[in-house]
Amino acid sequence: MRSAYGIPLAVAISLIGATQARAQNLAPPPSGLLILDLAGTPIISAYTQYSASFVATTADSTVTFVFRHDPGYFGFDTTAVVDTDAPTINLLQNPGFEIGGPTISGAGVPGWTYFEQAGLVDVGVPVLGFEAASPTDDLTAQSGSYFWLDGATGGYDGIDQTVPTTVGDTYDVSFWLAENNSNNVATPDNEYQQTCTNGNPSGTECNGIDVVVYAGNGLPPTGAIVAEPASLILLGGGLVGLGLVRRQRSPRPGRVVAA
């Protein structure tokens, strides 16, 4: 059996296993237009609203949220993508993760496509994002009963949606974020950073903590394993997306809105 990218599925899965056996300290994957990277901004544990904007260049735009939290977990909730010409209409499906129940690590969630970089491990066990009931791992939902819980270790995983857009219109992307540094690993100046810098390139003692947001005419990031929306569990028989090459465009600055 061959994957959608011409690679035998069994070979692709064996390559994933080999990659996961090695320590990783991966930078964020390029995935379209970078509109927000929290690296270099203060880590705020309580729920805080973040936002950024982009101008649509195609009739459909993919909005991608990418996470890394080696020593702990993020709570991610109450997301929105709105056209500034129609700010009351949220284009995202399941923006507060209230559709469906809790999922297991690495599973899809209704309305969203899940993916991860190959090689995300924590003492040999994948630490991936999933929809969680409030409270989980000392984090709660910002609103409602469920939220996205993410603790990708050694690199990044994420979720995305493709929404209809009007070429030339400006779109605001917003979300609420909380975090729990359960292993009390310090980061320089208590700021987000893309990769581990404290000599522990993998595992929960690493100090890599970051959230990155992309938008535009996008595909899953290079080297990602892609699960179908709200369905497949990692390595549970899904197709493996390898060799996708994306061009990263110049970033637009995001902004932080205090809670």
Backbone bond lengths (Angstrom), bond angles and torsions (degrees), N, CA, C in turn:
res aa  C-N    CA-C-N  psi(-1)  N-CA   C-N-CA  omega(-1)  CA-C   N-CA-C  phi
1 M - - - 1.473 - - 1.510 109.55 -
2 R 1.337 114.87 138.19 1.451 118.61 -178.35 1.520 109.47 -113.74
3 S 1.341 114.42 148.96 1.452 119.24 176.52 1.511 109.98 -75.91
4 A 1.358 115.93 175.35 1.466 120.87 -179.92 1.514 112.08 -66.45
5 Y 1.339 117.21 -12.59 1.464 120.36 -177.22 1.524 111.63 -109.46
6 G 1.356 116.53 18.35 1.449 120.76 173.67 1.515 114.27 80.73
7 I 1.329 118.41 9.98 1.458 122.23 -179.83 1.518 108.22 -105.74
8 P 1.339 119.33 129.39 1.456 119.94 177.93 1.517 110.69 -53.56
9 L 1.335 116.27 132.30 1.458 120.78 -174.21 1.517 111.58 -60.02
10 A 1.342 118.25 -41.48 1.459 120.41 -179.08 1.520 111.40 -63.35
11 V 1.339 116.44 -38.78 1.460 120.38 178.32 1.521 110.22 -66.56
12 A 1.332 115.97 -41.89 1.458 119.83 -179.83 1.510 111.12 -61.12
13 I 1.352 116.87 -42.96 1.460 120.48 -179.85 1.515 110.54 -65.74
14 S 1.348 117.80 -39.10 1.460 120.09 178.64 1.517 111.06 -65.59
15 L 1.335 117.04 -34.51 1.460 120.11 176.68 1.518 111.12 -65.85
16 I 1.332 116.94 -37.65 1.454 120.13 177.03 1.511 110.64 -62.10
17 G 1.356 116.38 -46.04 1.456 120.06 -179.66 1.514 111.65 -60.38
18 A 1.331 116.81 -40.64 1.461 119.70 179.55 1.513 111.16 -66.05
19 T 1.328 115.99 -38.46 1.467 119.49 179.22 1.513 110.89 -66.44
20 Q 1.339 117.31 -41.06 1.448 120.72 -177.65 1.516 112.31 -65.99
21 A 1.331 117.15 -21.02 1.458 119.57 -178.96 1.512 112.46 -76.02
22 R 1.337 116.94 -13.40 1.449 120.50 -178.09 1.517 110.61 -101.15
23 A 1.332 115.75 148.67 1.462 120.14 176.16 1.518 109.74 -65.03
24 Q 1.335 116.12 142.50 1.449 120.88 -178.31 1.523 109.91 -126.44
25 N 1.329 115.49 150.11 1.457 122.05 171.74 1.526 105.73 -148.80
26 L 1.339 115.20 71.72 1.452 121.80 -166.21 1.520 111.99 -89.99
27 A 1.338 116.28 139.93 1.454 122.00 173.15 1.526 109.21 -75.94
28 P 1.344 118.07 163.14 1.464 119.57 178.52 1.520 111.40 -58.72
29 P 1.328 117.41 139.47 1.464 119.77 179.14 1.512 110.76 -76.30
30 P 1.333 118.98 138.51 1.461 120.26 174.66 1.516 110.05 -66.31
31 S 1.312 117.68 134.53 1.461 120.39 -175.69 1.518 110.31 -151.44
32 G 1.318 117.38 63.76 1.450 119.35 -179.92 1.519 112.03 90.68
33 L 1.314 116.74 -150.41 1.454 122.93 -176.68 1.531 109.97 -82.14
34 L 1.338 116.98 117.77 1.456 121.57 176.95 1.531 108.73 -73.29
35 I 1.338 118.04 120.52 1.462 120.40 179.50 1.528 112.63 -115.03
36 L 1.328 118.15 -14.44 1.464 120.02 178.28 1.520 109.74 -160.38
37 D 1.336 116.58 132.12 1.462 123.40 172.17 1.523 105.94 -136.59
38 L 1.338 116.50 120.99 1.461 119.86 -177.38 1.522 113.04 -75.49
39 A 1.334 118.79 -8.18 1.462 121.39 179.73 1.528 109.97 -54.34
40 G 1.353 115.26 130.13 1.448 121.21 179.79 1.518 114.19 90.67
41 T 1.350 117.24 -0.36 1.467 120.94 176.76 1.524 109.28 -108.08
42 P 1.335 118.16 157.44 1.470 120.65 -176.82 1.530 112.85 -63.30
43 I 1.323 116.53 141.18 1.453 122.01 173.63 1.525 108.25 -79.01
44 I 1.323 115.97 122.42 1.463 122.23 179.37 1.521 107.56 -116.13
45 S 1.321 117.07 118.27 1.465 120.07 -174.80 1.518 112.52 -72.53
46 A 1.333 117.80 -39.26 1.462 120.93 -178.50 1.519 110.71 -73.51
47 Y 1.327 116.41 155.70 1.457 119.78 178.66 1.524 111.11 -54.31
48 T 1.330 114.41 127.24 1.461 123.21 -179.73 1.523 107.57 -134.01
49 Q 1.317 116.99 140.15 1.455 119.87 178.67 1.527 110.20 -89.66
50 Y 1.329 115.23 132.64 1.458 123.24 176.43 1.520 108.34 -119.00
51 S 1.332 116.02 151.15 1.462 119.09 179.27 1.519 110.89 -151.52
52 A 1.311 115.52 157.16 1.458 123.30 177.37 1.525 107.04 -155.50
53 S 1.324 116.61 170.25 1.463 120.76 -176.25 1.527 110.69 -134.58
54 F 1.327 115.39 157.60 1.461 120.80 172.37 1.518 108.99 -149.07
55 V 1.328 116.03 158.20 1.461 122.73 176.01 1.526 107.88 -103.80
56 A 1.322 116.58 125.45 1.462 121.04 -177.75 1.522 111.15 -69.39
57 T 1.321 115.07 136.43 1.459 121.32 177.14 1.523 112.21 -115.39
58 T 1.346 116.51 -3.72 1.461 121.31 -179.40 1.529 108.58 -140.30
59 A 1.328 115.61 169.40 1.460 121.10 -178.11 1.524 112.44 -74.27
60 D 1.324 117.10 -15.59 1.462 122.45 174.67 1.520 107.90 -134.99
61 S 1.329 116.88 137.87 1.461 120.97 -179.83 1.524 109.57 -128.70
62 T 1.320 115.45 137.46 1.453 121.17 177.47 1.522 109.17 -97.55
63 V 1.329 116.02 127.67 1.459 122.27 176.68 1.523 107.57 -109.24
64 T 1.326 115.92 124.58 1.462 122.40 -171.34 1.522 110.20 -123.49
65 F 1.339 116.06 129.70 1.462 122.61 176.23 1.530 107.90 -112.56
66 V 1.345 116.81 124.77 1.462 122.30 -172.66 1.530 108.88 -122.85
67 F 1.342 116.86 135.93 1.456 122.01 -170.72 1.529 112.82 -128.13
68 R 1.341 115.15 147.45 1.459 122.29 167.30 1.527 107.95 -146.71
69 H 1.341 116.43 128.88 1.466 119.98 176.81 1.530 107.25 -150.47
70 D 1.342 115.30 87.29 1.464 119.03 -175.74 1.536 113.04 -63.79
71 P 1.332 119.88 -47.40 1.466 118.52 -174.69 1.522 114.90 -86.84
72 G 1.320 119.69 0.10 1.458 119.06 -176.67 1.514 112.20 -168.36
73 Y 1.337 115.98 -139.41 1.457 121.07 -171.12 1.526 111.48 -142.33
74 F 1.329 115.09 151.13 1.446 122.31 169.98 1.525 109.69 -102.18
75 G 1.333 116.05 144.84 1.447 122.88 161.38 1.515 107.87 -105.38
76 F 1.325 117.14 125.37 1.467 123.19 -173.88 1.518 107.25 -128.66
77 D 1.344 117.46 126.79 1.460 118.66 -170.72 1.532 110.59 -157.53
78 T 1.329 115.30 167.33 1.464 124.72 169.89 1.533 110.85 51.57
79 T 1.320 115.45 64.51 1.455 122.81 -176.60 1.526 110.43 -92.56
80 A 1.316 116.38 158.82 1.467 119.91 177.93 1.518 110.28 -156.11
81 V 1.335 115.68 146.09 1.461 124.29 167.25 1.518 105.85 -131.85
82 V 1.324 117.27 117.10 1.461 120.72 -176.57 1.523 110.32 -131.42
83 D 1.304 115.54 143.40 1.461 121.96 170.70 1.528 107.01 -75.60
84 T 1.320 117.37 129.10 1.460 119.18 -178.91 1.526 112.00 -63.35
85 D 1.345 117.90 -16.55 1.459 121.26 174.43 1.525 112.17 -81.10
86 A 1.346 117.22 -14.17 1.470 122.28 178.63 1.530 107.94 -143.76
87 P 1.330 118.00 67.53 1.467 121.88 -169.05 1.522 115.33 -69.35
88 T 1.329 118.53 -9.88 1.465 119.96 179.93 1.522 112.60 -89.52
89 I 1.323 118.39 -4.66 1.471 122.00 -176.35 1.521 109.49 -105.77
90 N 1.317 116.94 110.85 1.465 122.34 176.61 1.525 108.61 -84.41
91 L 1.326 117.49 120.17 1.459 121.97 -175.95 1.526 113.53 -80.42
92 L 1.327 118.02 -12.30 1.459 121.06 -177.50 1.525 111.45 -80.49
93 Q 1.322 115.65 144.85 1.458 121.89 169.00 1.526 109.04 -88.33
94 N 1.319 116.14 144.40 1.468 121.52 177.83 1.531 111.76 48.79
95 P 1.337 118.33 51.75 1.468 120.49 -174.06 1.527 114.57 -68.43
96 G 1.340 116.51 -21.29 1.462 119.88 179.20 1.507 113.43 -109.77
97 F 1.361 117.35 10.38 1.469 122.90 176.57 1.527 112.50 60.77
98 E 1.323 116.15 31.18 1.460 120.31 -179.49 1.522 113.21 -92.20
99 I 1.347 117.29 -11.42 1.462 120.60 178.05 1.523 108.43 -85.36
100 G 1.318 116.88 127.29 1.454 120.82 -177.82 1.515 110.76 85.10
101 G 1.308 115.72 173.57 1.456 121.60 179.17 1.505 111.52 -104.15
102 P 1.340 117.18 -174.28 1.465 120.53 178.46 1.522 111.55 -58.33
103 T 1.317 116.55 145.35 1.455 122.27 176.78 1.523 109.34 -110.83
104 I 1.327 116.54 172.82 1.455 119.35 175.34 1.515 109.66 -94.84
105 S 1.321 116.74 165.80 1.453 122.37 -174.89 1.522 111.58 -54.83
106 G 1.342 115.85 126.93 1.448 121.29 178.00 1.510 114.72 85.18
107 A 1.342 117.58 5.81 1.456 119.68 -178.85 1.518 111.04 -91.27
108 G 1.333 115.60 162.13 1.446 120.30 176.60 1.518 111.57 -77.19
109 V 1.320 116.19 168.65 1.455 122.57 178.01 1.523 107.12 -137.60
110 P 1.337 118.93 142.62 1.469 120.27 -174.80 1.525 113.37 -51.71
111 G 1.332 115.40 132.51 1.449 122.35 178.09 1.514 115.04 89.82
112 W 1.335 117.87 -18.19 1.457 121.96 -173.97 1.526 110.75 -118.45
113 T 1.334 116.12 149.61 1.463 122.21 170.02 1.523 108.27 -102.54
114 Y 1.315 115.81 130.91 1.468 121.69 -179.40 1.524 109.99 -101.13
115 F 1.338 117.96 144.75 1.467 122.07 174.07 1.517 108.77 -150.87
116 E 1.318 115.62 165.64 1.465 120.18 175.44 1.515 110.56 -152.38
117 Q 1.334 115.58 155.20 1.453 120.58 169.65 1.528 108.75 -71.18
118 A 1.328 115.74 145.42 1.459 119.81 177.14 1.519 110.16 -66.29
119 G 1.338 116.44 140.28 1.453 121.07 172.69 1.505 115.07 97.73
120 L 1.328 119.51 16.56 1.457 120.45 178.39 1.522 109.36 -81.80
121 V 1.321 116.19 111.08 1.465 120.04 -177.06 1.521 110.19 -137.92
122 D 1.322 115.62 154.80 1.457 123.12 173.10 1.518 106.50 -138.25
123 V 1.337 116.05 101.17 1.461 122.26 -176.23 1.531 109.47 52.30
124 G 1.329 115.32 43.78 1.454 120.92 175.19 1.515 114.96 83.26
125 V 1.339 118.91 -2.56 1.460 121.49 -178.39 1.529 109.26 -116.72
126 P 1.331 118.94 127.52 1.457 119.09 179.29 1.523 112.31 -59.57
127 V 1.311 116.82 135.33 1.464 122.60 175.04 1.521 105.98 -116.43
128 L 1.308 116.59 101.15 1.447 121.40 -169.10 1.523 110.35 -125.87
129 G 1.330 115.96 171.21 1.449 120.13 178.04 1.515 112.39 -79.79
130 F 1.342 115.78 152.09 1.454 121.08 175.78 1.522 109.74 -164.04
131 E 1.328 115.43 160.35 1.454 120.52 176.06 1.524 109.05 -77.14
132 A 1.331 116.98 126.46 1.457 121.63 -174.65 1.520 110.77 -122.96
133 A 1.329 114.56 152.21 1.457 120.20 173.67 1.519 108.98 -80.07
134 S 1.319 115.61 149.76 1.461 121.17 179.22 1.527 109.46 -90.74
135 P 1.374 118.17 126.47 1.470 128.67 -0.03 1.526 111.62 -94.19
136 T 1.350 115.90 154.66 1.458 123.35 172.79 1.524 108.28 -143.26
137 D 1.334 116.95 134.51 1.462 122.18 179.95 1.531 111.85 51.31
138 D 1.332 115.18 41.86 1.470 122.35 177.80 1.519 113.19 63.01
139 L 1.328 117.41 20.31 1.455 122.46 173.88 1.524 108.91 -120.97
140 T 1.327 116.32 149.29 1.452 121.72 -179.97 1.518 109.90 -123.99
141 A 1.321 116.35 170.07 1.455 121.28 173.97 1.520 109.92 -70.88
142 Q 1.322 116.53 146.60 1.465 120.04 173.83 1.522 109.77 -71.30
143 S 1.339 115.98 -33.29 1.456 122.12 172.46 1.525 107.53 -152.05
144 G 1.316 116.82 155.35 1.453 120.51 179.77 1.520 112.72 75.38
145 S 1.333 115.34 -157.23 1.468 121.68 -173.38 1.518 113.91 -108.51
146 Y 1.342 118.23 -15.52 1.453 121.54 -175.64 1.526 110.85 -130.48
147 F 1.338 115.12 160.23 1.455 120.91 177.77 1.520 108.13 -155.99
148 W 1.343 116.36 168.07 1.458 120.82 175.99 1.519 108.19 -88.33
149 L 1.333 116.50 122.80 1.461 123.06 178.48 1.513 108.10 -107.37
150 D 1.347 117.70 129.34 1.460 119.47 -174.79 1.520 110.65 -139.71
151 G 1.349 115.93 130.65 1.455 121.61 177.82 1.513 111.74 -139.75
152 A 1.328 117.72 46.61 1.465 121.60 -179.19 1.526 109.72 -59.43
153 T 1.332 115.76 132.59 1.462 122.31 -175.03 1.522 110.30 -120.20
154 G 1.343 116.57 130.78 1.454 121.16 177.86 1.511 114.16 87.28
155 G 1.315 117.01 -5.15 1.454 122.37 -178.51 1.519 109.05 176.21
156 Y 1.318 116.36 -153.13 1.459 121.01 -169.54 1.528 111.90 -124.53
157 D 1.336 114.62 144.03 1.450 120.81 164.19 1.520 107.18 -126.27
158 G 1.337 117.35 177.92 1.445 117.41 -178.14 1.511 113.40 -175.03
159 I 1.328 114.19 178.87 1.456 122.70 177.68 1.523 108.26 -134.73
160 D 1.337 115.88 151.77 1.459 118.63 177.98 1.514 110.88 -147.58
161 Q 1.333 114.50 163.84 1.453 123.05 171.95 1.515 108.58 -140.97
162 T 1.332 115.30 149.63 1.457 121.35 172.70 1.523 108.42 -107.36
163 V 1.321 116.20 126.53 1.464 121.56 -175.69 1.528 109.78 -122.52
164 P 1.327 118.08 153.25 1.475 120.47 176.35 1.519 110.25 -71.70
165 T 1.318 116.34 135.57 1.463 120.84 -179.35 1.525 110.16 -135.84
166 T 1.315 114.99 159.90 1.458 121.96 177.64 1.522 108.98 -105.10
167 V 1.310 116.76 123.68 1.460 121.10 -177.96 1.528 109.75 -56.15
168 G 1.338 115.61 129.33 1.448 121.41 178.94 1.515 114.87 94.40
169 D 1.344 117.74 -17.15 1.463 120.42 177.82 1.526 111.00 -78.37
170 T 1.321 115.95 151.43 1.463 122.22 176.33 1.525 109.59 -95.56
171 Y 1.323 116.04 136.10 1.464 122.18 -178.27 1.526 109.58 -121.67
172 D 1.330 115.18 134.02 1.460 121.60 175.75 1.518 109.28 -97.77
173 V 1.322 116.17 130.77 1.462 123.64 176.74 1.526 107.36 -111.49
174 S 1.324 117.52 129.33 1.460 120.03 179.97 1.523 110.70 -140.61
175 F 1.326 115.85 157.72 1.463 121.90 178.33 1.521 108.75 -163.15
176 W 1.321 115.62 162.81 1.460 122.31 175.04 1.519 108.88 -110.26
177 L 1.335 116.30 137.05 1.461 121.82 -174.31 1.520 110.45 -134.21
178 A 1.337 115.62 134.06 1.463 122.76 170.69 1.524 107.24 -129.57
179 E 1.332 117.25 165.03 1.463 118.82 179.07 1.525 110.31 -149.00
180 N 1.328 114.43 152.64 1.455 121.69 177.61 1.517 108.56 -130.34
181 N 1.335 117.37 106.13 1.458 123.11 177.71 1.523 107.63 -83.07
182 S 1.326 116.33 78.18 1.457 121.86 -169.88 1.525 113.10 -67.50
183 N 1.341 118.37 -20.05 1.463 120.90 179.40 1.527 112.62 -102.80
184 N 1.336 116.83 5.43 1.473 121.89 174.68 1.526 112.64 54.28
185 V 1.329 116.47 41.63 1.460 121.57 177.32 1.529 108.71 -86.61
186 A 1.322 116.68 124.99 1.467 121.19 -176.59 1.516 110.84 -78.74
187 T 1.320 116.05 145.22 1.455 122.41 171.05 1.523 108.50 -116.34
188 P 1.329 118.34 151.37 1.480 120.20 -179.96 1.526 111.94 -54.74
189 D 1.330 115.92 124.36 1.475 122.48 178.39 1.523 112.44 58.98
190 N 1.337 117.18 20.31 1.470 121.81 -178.86 1.523 111.17 52.26
191 E 1.339 115.46 47.57 1.461 121.05 -179.81 1.524 110.85 -121.12
192 Y 1.335 114.62 153.32 1.458 119.73 173.11 1.524 109.98 -63.26
193 Q 1.344 116.40 147.14 1.457 121.35 176.25 1.519 108.85 -149.91
194 Q 1.342 115.79 151.10 1.456 121.25 -170.49 1.523 113.82 -70.68
195 T 1.319 117.53 -38.86 1.458 120.93 -173.61 1.517 110.99 -131.51
196 C 1.320 115.47 170.80 1.455 122.34 178.80 1.530 110.15 -73.89
197 T 1.339 116.87 132.09 1.468 120.78 -178.88 1.524 112.83 -125.59
198 N 1.320 117.96 5.60 1.464 120.02 -175.21 1.526 113.43 -104.91
199 G 1.340 116.45 17.84 1.457 119.98 176.16 1.509 114.85 84.54
200 N 1.329 117.87 7.65 1.464 121.55 177.95 1.531 108.36 -121.29
201 P 1.326 118.20 82.87 1.465 120.97 -170.12 1.517 115.04 -67.23
202 S 1.319 118.69 -11.73 1.463 119.85 176.64 1.511 108.74 -147.69
203 G 1.318 115.84 165.71 1.452 120.15 -179.72 1.513 112.32 88.31
204 T 1.315 116.17 173.58 1.457 121.33 -171.43 1.521 113.91 -79.80
205 E 1.338 118.64 0.87 1.461 120.65 174.73 1.526 111.68 -92.99
206 C 1.323 117.34 -4.60 1.461 121.49 176.55 1.524 109.67 -71.33
207 N 1.336 117.27 152.80 1.461 120.64 -177.89 1.529 113.15 -108.01
208 G 1.324 117.33 23.09 1.458 120.62 175.66 1.521 111.28 -76.63
209 I 1.331 117.79 118.33 1.469 123.49 -179.45 1.522 107.74 -143.90
210 D 1.349 117.51 122.14 1.459 118.60 -177.89 1.518 110.08 -164.33
211 V 1.334 115.04 156.70 1.459 123.48 170.15 1.524 106.88 -134.11
212 V 1.328 116.07 132.69 1.463 122.08 -178.29 1.525 107.56 -128.71
213 V 1.334 116.10 142.08 1.460 121.65 179.15 1.526 109.17 -124.86
214 Y 1.332 115.52 131.62 1.452 122.29 176.99 1.526 109.01 -119.81
215 A 1.317 116.19 158.53 1.461 121.06 174.70 1.516 108.44 -149.87
216 G 1.336 115.42 165.80 1.448 120.01 176.67 1.504 112.56 117.99
217 N 1.318 115.87 -160.47 1.453 122.65 -177.70 1.507 108.24 -82.51
218 G 1.346 117.53 84.72 1.453 121.10 -166.00 1.508 115.84 -113.44
219 L 1.327 113.57 165.55 1.458 125.11 173.33 1.517 107.07 -131.26
220 P 1.337 118.52 167.78 1.468 118.78 175.25 1.523 111.15 -57.75
221 P 1.330 118.79 149.70 1.465 121.79 -176.30 1.522 113.15 -62.69
222 T 1.327 115.18 154.57 1.456 121.41 177.14 1.516 110.45 -55.21
223 G 1.328 117.22 132.46 1.460 121.52 177.26 1.503 113.88 80.26
224 A 1.326 118.58 6.23 1.459 120.51 -176.97 1.518 111.29 -81.25
225 I 1.318 115.20 152.36 1.450 122.86 168.04 1.512 105.89 -99.37
226 V 1.325 117.80 126.45 1.452 120.47 -171.08 1.519 110.31 -110.29
227 A 1.329 117.13 129.17 1.456 121.94 173.76 1.513 109.17 -104.46
228 E 1.345 116.57 146.25 1.457 119.91 175.74 1.523 109.45 -64.39
229 P 1.326 118.12 149.88 1.459 120.25 -179.76 1.523 111.65 -55.59
230 A 1.344 115.65 127.46 1.461 122.99 171.91 1.517 113.21 58.81
231 S 1.339 117.52 32.07 1.457 115.79 -177.01 1.512 113.37 -139.51
232 L 1.346 117.37 -78.71 1.450 120.53 -164.72 1.514 112.96 -75.29
233 I 1.319 116.26 145.62 1.449 124.01 171.91 1.518 107.37 -96.20
234 L 1.348 117.29 143.95 1.457 121.75 -178.47 1.513 111.12 -51.46
235 L 1.351 116.07 129.43 1.454 124.37 -179.68 1.518 112.56 67.35
236 G 1.314 117.65 15.26 1.452 120.06 -178.86 1.506 112.45 -95.22
237 G 1.307 117.95 20.92 1.445 120.75 177.41 1.514 113.34 111.12
238 G 1.333 117.43 4.41 1.460 120.24 179.17 1.514 111.31 -76.07
239 L 1.313 116.65 161.07 1.453 120.51 176.56 1.505 109.46 -74.98
240 V 1.322 115.41 148.82 1.452 121.66 -177.33 1.514 109.31 -103.61
241 G 1.317 115.96 123.61 1.463 120.13 179.21 1.505 110.09 -92.79
242 L 1.331 117.50 108.10 1.459 122.42 -179.43 1.519 109.51 -122.60
243 G 1.319 116.52 146.16 1.449 120.95 170.87 1.509 115.07 80.39
244 L 1.356 117.31 14.54 1.460 118.01 176.06 1.517 109.11 -76.69
245 V 1.319 116.31 128.95 1.463 120.35 -176.89 1.509 108.16 -111.60
246 R 1.315 114.94 127.68 1.451 120.47 -178.79 1.511 109.92 -123.01
247 R 1.288 117.62 149.65 1.462 121.82 175.48 1.512 109.01 -100.94
248 Q 1.336 116.19 128.91 1.446 121.32 178.02 1.523 109.77 -90.77
249 R 1.326 116.51 128.06 1.449 120.90 -178.99 1.516 110.20 -93.85
250 S 1.332 115.76 174.17 1.457 120.95 -178.73 1.518 110.00 -66.02
251 P 1.372 117.90 140.80 1.457 120.94 -176.94 1.517 112.26 -77.24
252 R 1.345 113.98 151.89 1.441 121.53 167.56 1.518 107.86 -109.07
253 P 1.317 119.15 139.34 1.456 119.13 -175.99 1.508 111.87 -67.23
254 G 1.353 116.61 140.32 1.448 122.37 172.72 1.504 109.85 -95.09
255 R 1.327 116.18 -176.63 1.444 119.22 178.92 1.524 109.29 -144.02
256 V 1.319 116.07 156.37 1.442 122.78 179.78 1.513 108.27 -111.08
257 V 1.324 116.22 131.19 1.457 120.77 177.14 1.515 107.51 -110.15
258 A 1.297 117.89 117.69 1.455 120.94 -177.06 1.509 110.80 -61.12
259 A 1.344 114.88 143.67 1.453 119.45 180.00 1.519 110.60 -67.69
